[in-house]
Amino acid sequence: MNYNPEFHHRQSVQLKDYDYSQQGIYFVTICTQNRQSLFGEIEDGQMLLNSAGLMIQVQWSELYQRFPRIEIGTYIIMPNHLHGLIIISDEIRRGEPCVRPETDNISLPPLGKFIQAFKSLTTNGYILGVKQQGWKEFPDKLWQRNYYEHIVRDEKDLQRIEEYILNNPAKWEEDEENPG
């Protein structure tokens, strides 16, 4: 398919001139390419992760080790997407295991670098699972090119988002990400 700027142009959902490396809580949604359900299924309002979903869960929950100022908040892995809270702090965690050496003058990684690392690690892990464990193949890319993000503005916003994340499996039938 040839590039068509009318069709292929993507609008950024990020706020213009906002520094996405600054301290804050960010709500993100990352979807699989073509909304393909690869990570498990919803049964009786509960998400049941398959082995691919468990790999996604491990990568998501351990990625903070690569980023000394990031913490993982509430999250849920769904059949074809992930909702999660990422907390960026001004402080560097001390005494945490780190995949690579760190120094006090490391620049804070922007939100996009965290998502990029997650997508890369999970794509490689998923390809290995296809080859070694017979996981369902995916066309071209595992993840969609972009992701949704929302800056959590206050405690009320945070509570609303956490409730949304935790209740997502129970509302799967009405979810716009549900391909069924």
Secondary structure by P-SEA (a helix, b strand, c coil): ccccccccbbbbccccccccccbbbbbbbbbccccccccccccccbbbbcaaaaaaaaaaaacccccccccccbbbbcccbbbbbbbbbcccccccccccccccccccccaaaaaaaaaaaaaaaaaaaaaccccccccccccccbbbbbccccaaaaaaaaaaaaaccccccccccccc
